Amino acid sequence: MSEIFRKQDPTAPADFFTVEAAGLDWLREANAVAVPRVISVGGDHIELQRIERAPWTDAADERFGRELADLHRAGAPSFGGRGGAYIGPLAMPNEPAASWPEFYVEQRIEPFLRGVPTNARSPIERVMARIDDLSGPIEAPARLHGDLWRGNVLADGSGTPWVIDPAAHGGHRETDLAMLRLFGGFGARCFAAYHDAFPLADGWRERIALHQLHPLLVHCVLFGGAYVDQALAAARCYA
């Protein structure tokens, strides 16, 4: 079997795979969680180290929690700060920002409001206006995967967790953890191991829906429908 995994898309934006390669390399530099090596990248493709997938286990769940904590603790120079980025097929801004509230509103909420009908946006707009009060204690930028749903975390035959398809950036670590909870697939051992390794600030439970607002808005743009209701429900937790 080939040791290379090739993804190819002739319709992808010109920098799509270059951005993916840079994100993978940046995550790998943290020496925390396993990340496939980039073998080659071109305008319409990327070639990666192939990961032979195996079932996800409780042991992998726990190990991933510890290693994600290590990844976050590796830090980032700023919030955002990595040039352009993609989440799934969607481009998103990723410019350096002085604070997380500023970054989250201007680069993670506002660009995706187009997925919500104009006459329904008021709960989200109220969250944007209150973001300084809602964001919790100030933390240094963490090194985030940025699109951490279950499909982007694999296990190999040795039980090693691997991460793929990042939207890597400097951000608030609660964002990655909120994404883990949004679509399921991770167990209690993962979150307990994370908290043991890198305890979260007081009030984190009350901020889960705040950090889920961005991925829900992304899904509003991509799919609409029930995701609009979910995004508005998340916003109403604070408005």
Backbone hydrogen bonds, N-H to C=O, Kabsch-Sander energy under -0.5 kcal/mol:
donor,donor_aa,acceptor,acceptor_aa,energy
5,F,48,L,-3.2
6,R,4,I,-0.5
7,K,46,I,-2.7
9,D,44,D,-2.6
12,A,9,D,-1.6
16,F,13,P,-1.8
19,V,15,D,-2.6
20,E,16,F,-1.8
21,A,17,F,-2.4
22,A,18,T,-2.2
23,G,19,V,-2.2
24,L,20,E,-2.5
25,D,21,A,-2.5
26,W,22,A,-2.2
27,L,23,G,-2.2
28,R,24,L,-2.4
29,E,25,D,-1.8
30,A,26,W,-0.5
30,A,27,L,-1.2
31,N,28,R,-2.0
32,A,33,V,-0.5
34,A,161,P,-0.9
39,I,37,R,-0.6
39,I,47,E,-3.0
40,S,47,E,-1.4
42,G,45,H,-2.7
45,H,42,G,-0.7
46,I,7,K,-2.2
47,E,40,S,-3.2
48,L,5,F,-3.2
49,Q,37,R,-2.3
50,R,3,E,-2.2
52,E,50,R,-0.6
53,R,51,I,-0.9
54,A,155,A,-2.6
61,D,57,T,-2.3
62,E,58,D,-2.4
63,R,59,A,-2.5
64,F,60,A,-2.8
65,G,61,D,-1.7
66,R,62,E,-1.7
67,E,63,R,-2.5
68,L,64,F,-2.7
69,A,65,G,-1.6
70,D,66,R,-1.7
71,L,67,E,-2.3
72,H,68,L,-2.6
73,R,69,A,-2.3
74,A,70,D,-1.1
74,A,71,L,-0.7
75,G,72,H,-1.5
76,A,141,P,-1.0
79,F,97,A,-1.1
80,G,170,G,-3.5
82,R,94,N,-1.5
83,G,94,N,-0.9
85,A,92,M,-1.3
87,I,90,L,-2.7
90,L,87,I,-1.8
92,M,85,A,-2.6
97,A,79,F,-1.8
103,F,99,S,-2.2
104,Y,100,W,-3.3
105,V,101,P,-2.2
106,E,102,E,-2.5
107,Q,103,F,-2.5
108,R,103,F,-0.5
108,R,104,Y,-1.2
109,I,104,Y,-1.4
110,E,105,V,-2.7
112,F,109,I,-1.6
113,L,110,E,-1.3
115,G,112,F,-1.7
116,V,113,L,-2.4
120,A,117,P,-2.3
121,R,118,T,-1.2
124,I,121,R,-0.7
125,E,121,R,-2.4
126,R,122,S,-2.1
127,V,123,P,-1.6
128,M,124,I,-2.4
129,A,125,E,-1.9
130,R,126,R,-1.4
131,I,128,M,-0.9
133,D,130,R,-1.2
134,L,130,R,-1.6
135,S,131,I,-1.6
142,A,171,G,-3.3
143,R,72,H,-0.9
144,L,142,A,-0.9
144,L,169,H,-2.5
149,W,147,D,-1.8
152,N,149,W,-2.1
153,V,150,R,-1.6
154,L,162,W,-2.7
155,A,54,A,-0.5
156,D,160,T,-1.7
157,G,52,E,-0.6
159,G,156,D,-2.1
162,W,154,L,-2.9
163,V,34,A,-2.1
164,I,152,N,-2.1
167,A,145,H,-2.5
169,H,144,L,-1.2
170,G,80,G,-1.3
171,G,142,A,-2.1
171,G,169,H,-0.5
175,T,172,H,-2.1
176,D,172,H,-0.6
177,L,173,R,-1.6
178,A,174,E,-2.3
179,M,175,T,-2.0
180,L,176,D,-1.9
181,R,177,L,-1.3
182,L,178,A,-1.3
183,F,179,M,-1.1
190,C,187,G,-0.8
191,F,187,G,-1.2
192,A,188,A,-2.5
193,A,189,R,-2.5
194,Y,190,C,-2.0
195,H,191,F,-2.4
196,D,192,A,-2.2
197,A,193,A,-1.9
198,F,194,Y,-2.8
204,W,201,A,-1.3
206,E,203,G,-0.7
207,R,203,G,-0.7
207,R,204,W,-1.1
208,I,205,R,-1.0
211,H,207,R,-2.0
212,Q,208,I,-1.5
213,L,209,A,-0.8
213,L,210,L,-0.7
216,L,212,Q,-2.0
217,L,213,L,-2.3
218,V,214,H,-2.3
219,H,215,P,-2.0
220,C,216,L,-1.7
221,V,217,L,-2.0
222,L,218,V,-2.2
223,F,219,H,-3.1
224,G,219,H,-1.2
224,G,220,C,-0.7
227,Y,224,G,-1.7
228,V,225,G,-1.4
229,D,225,G,-0.8
230,Q,226,A,-2.1
231,A,227,Y,-2.5
232,L,228,V,-2.3
233,A,229,D,-2.2
234,A,230,Q,-2.3
235,A,231,A,-2.2
236,R,232,L,-2.3
237,C,233,A,-0.6
237,C,234,A,-1.0
238,Y,235,A,-2.1
